Amino acid sequence: QVQLVESGGGLVQSGGSLRLSCTASGIVFSIYALAWYRQAPGNQRELVASLSSTGTTNYTDSVKGRFTISRTNAKNTVYLQMNNLKPEDTAVYYCNAYRLAFGMDFWGKGTPVTVSS
């Protein structure tokens, strides 16, 4: 069965950095587009970054220049490098693998990130 497992979240001070990882199993990883979402308590789920199977990236405006999404297909892993973290980045971060043309979508259970001021 398909599983996506995130890791790397934690507590960090403002201005610090974290690298999130998400490792997938049960899918042909290289053909999937990937994304990171986040959700803070009481807020809507927000798309943070996406990475197509051909390497195209997109970022929400609030993280541009600070976050970088990347993938290592040989390890079935997608990363989110987060630099210059701000308290407003505090949320549970979820990885997502999807095939838009087929309506396929898989989610991890999330990893919490807390940025203190």
C-alpha positions as CSV (number, residue, x, y, z in Angstrom):
1,Q,0.0,0.0,0.0
2,V,1.0,3.6,-0.5
3,Q,2.7,5.3,2.4
4,L,4.3,8.8,2.7
5,V,6.2,9.4,5.9
6,E,7.5,12.9,6.9
7,S,10.3,13.7,9.2
8,G,12.5,16.6,10.3
9,G,10.0,18.8,12.0
10,G,10.7,20.3,15.4
11,L,11.2,23.5,17.4
12,V,13.4,26.2,16.0
13,Q,14.0,29.9,16.8
14,S,13.1,32.6,14.4
15,G,15.7,32.9,11.7
16,G,16.7,29.3,12.0
17,S,16.5,26.5,9.5
18,L,15.0,23.0,9.2
19,R,14.9,20.4,6.4
20,L,11.8,18.3,6.1
21,S,12.0,14.9,4.4
22,C,9.2,12.7,3.1
23,T,9.9,9.2,2.0
24,A,7.3,7.3,-0.1
25,S,6.7,3.7,-0.7
26,G,4.2,1.8,-2.8
27,I,4.4,4.2,-5.8
28,V,6.6,4.7,-8.8
29,F,8.0,7.8,-7.2
30,S,9.6,9.4,-10.2
31,I,6.4,9.9,-12.2
32,Y,4.6,11.7,-9.4
33,A,4.5,15.4,-8.8
34,L,5.2,16.4,-5.2
35,A,4.0,19.1,-2.9
36,W,4.3,20.4,0.7
37,Y,1.3,21.8,2.5
38,R,1.0,23.2,5.9
39,Q,-1.9,23.8,8.3
40,A,-1.9,25.8,11.5
41,P,-4.6,25.2,14.1
42,G,-7.8,27.0,13.1
43,N,-6.4,27.8,9.6
44,Q,-7.0,26.4,6.2
45,R,-4.6,24.0,4.6
46,E,-2.1,26.0,2.5
47,L,0.0,24.8,-0.5
48,V,3.6,25.8,0.3
49,A,5.6,24.4,-2.5
50,S,5.2,22.0,-5.4
51,L,7.6,20.2,-7.7
52,S,6.6,18.5,-10.9
53,S,8.0,15.2,-12.2
54,T,9.9,17.2,-14.7
55,G,11.4,19.7,-12.3
56,T,9.1,22.7,-12.3
57,T,8.8,24.4,-8.9
58,N,6.2,26.7,-7.5
59,Y,6.1,28.5,-4.1
60,T,3.5,30.4,-2.3
61,D,4.6,34.1,-2.0
62,S,5.2,34.1,1.7
63,V,8.0,31.5,1.4
64,K,9.7,32.5,-1.8
65,G,13.4,33.0,-1.3
66,R,13.3,31.1,2.0
67,F,12.1,27.6,1.1
68,T,13.3,25.1,-1.5
69,I,11.6,21.9,-2.6
70,S,13.7,19.2,-4.1
71,R,13.6,15.4,-4.7
72,T,15.9,12.4,-4.9
73,N,14.0,9.9,-6.9
74,A,16.6,7.1,-6.2
75,K,15.7,7.4,-2.5
76,N,11.9,8.0,-3.1
77,T,12.3,11.2,-1.0
78,V,11.2,14.8,-1.3
79,Y,12.7,17.6,0.8
80,L,11.7,21.0,2.0
81,Q,14.6,23.1,3.0
82,M,13.3,26.0,5.2
83,N,15.6,28.9,5.9
84,N,15.0,32.1,7.8
85,L,12.0,30.7,9.6
86,K,9.4,33.0,11.0
87,P,6.8,32.4,13.7
88,E,4.1,32.5,11.0
89,D,5.6,29.4,9.5
90,T,4.5,27.4,12.5
91,A,2.2,24.6,11.3
92,V,1.9,20.9,10.7
93,Y,3.6,20.2,7.4
94,Y,2.3,17.5,5.1
95,C,3.8,16.0,2.0
96,N,1.7,15.1,-1.0
97,A,2.3,13.0,-4.1
98,Y,-0.1,13.4,-7.0
99,R,-0.9,12.6,-10.6
100,L,-3.2,15.4,-11.6
101,A,-4.1,13.9,-15.0
102,F,-5.4,10.8,-13.2
103,G,-6.8,12.4,-10.1
104,M,-4.4,10.4,-7.9
105,D,-3.4,11.9,-4.6
106,F,-1.5,10.5,-1.5
107,W,-0.7,12.2,1.8
108,G,1.6,11.8,4.7
109,K,0.4,12.2,8.3
110,G,2.4,15.4,8.8
111,T,5.3,16.6,10.9
112,P,5.0,19.7,13.2
113,V,7.1,22.7,12.9
114,T,7.2,25.3,15.6
115,V,9.0,28.6,15.2
116,S,9.5,30.6,18.4
117,S,10.0,34.3,18.5
